[in-house]
Amino acid sequence: MTPYFKSGEFWQCSVFLVWSLFELTIIGLWMKSVGPVGVLLCGLLLITGAFFLIRAFASVVRWRRENPEATKSPVARMFIYTTGTLAVALQTVWYVIRFR
């Protein structure tokens, strides 16, 4: 398992996980500053979003542990595509909200 932690796939998935969590936190903190309903939505967004993102990252690592000889990982590719899309969408929302 140690060689996987040194691989580019692992670090690419880690960067996309951190990027998505960062964007999720920014949007959550903005929602928290809006009002009392925003505090509830912020907590819900951060808890569920972080839970599912980390769970998806764990499934990428689990798949790689079960298939160490595979050259391409469809699970990692799907994780990178979905978290990247989520991060870009949240970033776009943040820029649109910020300039209002």
Phi and psi in degrees as a GROMACS rama.xvg file:
@    title "Ramachandran Plot"
@    xaxis  label "Phi"
@    yaxis  label "Psi"
@TYPE xy
-58.9217  -40.0425  THR-2
-61.7481  -31.0167  PRO-3
-67.0638  -37.6187  TYR-4
-66.938  -18.1576  PHE-5
-95.3471  -1.87849  LYS-6
-81.8995  159.678  SER-7
-68.0462  -33.727  GLY-8
-61.5078  -44.2763  GLU-9
-62.0328  -45.5474  PHE-10
-71.6757  -32.1103  TRP-11
-66.0191  -43.9766  GLN-12
-64.15  -37.2467  CYS-13
-64.3615  -42.5067  SER-14
-64.9344  -42.513  VAL-15
-67.5673  -33.8859  PHE-16
-64.3094  -47.8848  LEU-17
-64.6009  -40.4953  VAL-18
-61.8925  -45.3713  TRP-19
-65.4247  -42.1202  SER-20
-65.1854  -36.4444  LEU-21
-63.5488  -47.6046  PHE-22
-64.676  -37.93  GLU-23
-62.9652  -39.7486  LEU-24
-66.7287  -41.7006  THR-25
-61.4536  -47.7128  ILE-26
-64.6261  -40.5909  ILE-27
-62.5709  -43.0779  GLY-28
-67.3949  -34.874  LEU-29
-65.3197  -42.6569  TRP-30
-63.6146  -35.0922  MET-31
-64.2989  -34.4192  LYS-32
-78.2118  -10.1285  SER-33
-72.885  -42.6415  VAL-34
171.482  -169.882  GLY-35
-65.2621  -34.6751  PRO-36
-70.0121  -32.3057  VAL-37
-63.5285  -33.3079  GLY-38
-64.1906  -43.2371  VAL-39
-65.4782  -44.7717  LEU-40
-65.1578  -37.2688  LEU-41
-61.989  -47.4601  CYS-42
-61.7264  -43.7139  GLY-43
-64.0354  -44.4442  LEU-44
-64.2124  -46.9324  LEU-45
-68.1717  -43.0216  LEU-46
-68.0095  -50.596  ILE-47
-70.6795  -40.7616  THR-48
-63.041  -47.2329  GLY-49
-64.4082  -40.5956  ALA-50
-59.7387  -49.6577  PHE-51
-72.3606  -33.9417  PHE-52
-66.7388  -43.8005  LEU-53
-68.8505  -36.4066  ILE-54
-64.2671  -40.3264  ARG-55
-66.4413  -39.0907  ALA-56
-63.8039  -40.5509  PHE-57
-63.8433  -34.3976  ALA-58
-69.9258  -31.1788  SER-59
-64.6603  -46.3499  VAL-60
-65.5347  -40.1786  VAL-61
-64.0824  -42.1653  ARG-62
-62.9585  -41.9073  TRP-63
-67.1413  -35.6587  ARG-64
-66.0938  -35.8732  ARG-65
-79.1227  -24.0364  GLU-66
-127.449  66.71  ASN-67
-70.4429  -21.8898  PRO-68
-87.8328  -10.0129  GLU-69
-67.9025  138.418  ALA-70
-86.3285  -31.331  THR-71
-122.125  140.581  LYS-72
-113.789  106.9  SER-73
-66.3008  -27.9933  PRO-74
-68.4316  -43.7148  VAL-75
-65.4402  -41.2508  ALA-76
-61.1523  -44.8298  ARG-77
-64.3532  -40.0693  MET-78
-61.4667  -45.7237  PHE-79
-65.1941  -42.6601  ILE-80
-63.2083  -46.0952  TYR-81
-72.6167  -41.6172  THR-82
-70.3834  -34.0878  THR-83
-65.6769  -42.2622  GLY-84
-64.0066  -42.3929  THR-85
-61.4234  -45.8882  LEU-86
-63.8378  -42.3223  ALA-87
-66.7537  -40.1788  VAL-88
-63.6319  -44.2361  ALA-89
-66.0311  -36.2353  LEU-90
-66.1544  -39.4938  GLN-91
-65.094  -43.46  THR-92
-60.1074  -43.4185  VAL-93
-61.8953  -42.7731  TRP-94
-67.9744  -37.3413  TYR-95
-68.1717  -42.3489  VAL-96
-67.5692  -39.6274  ILE-97
-64.5972  -33.5272  ARG-98
-91.5397  9.95285  PHE-99
